Amino acid sequence: MKKKFNKLSTEHFGVKTGDRFKTIKHHHEVSGDLKEGTELVLESIAHFPTLYKLKDNDGKIWTLPLHSVEKI
């Protein structure tokens, strides 16, 4: 079965929806900033490039590159 890379995934290389992460460095987006050490929950995974869509405690979704977070 061929994977469609224009779709969001719920798992990728052992990481799955619901896993907890924390930021390992400051992250900036147009809609705001995340401080280092912020805890987030994985909502989905985008591909090419691979990015995590993570939810914060307020329910806001952030899109972060893999090198900006670590699994906890």
Secondary structure, 3 states (H helix, E strand, C coil): CCCCCCCCECEECCEECCCEEEECCCEEECCEEECCCCEEEEEEEECCCCEEEEECCCCCEEEEEHHHEEEC
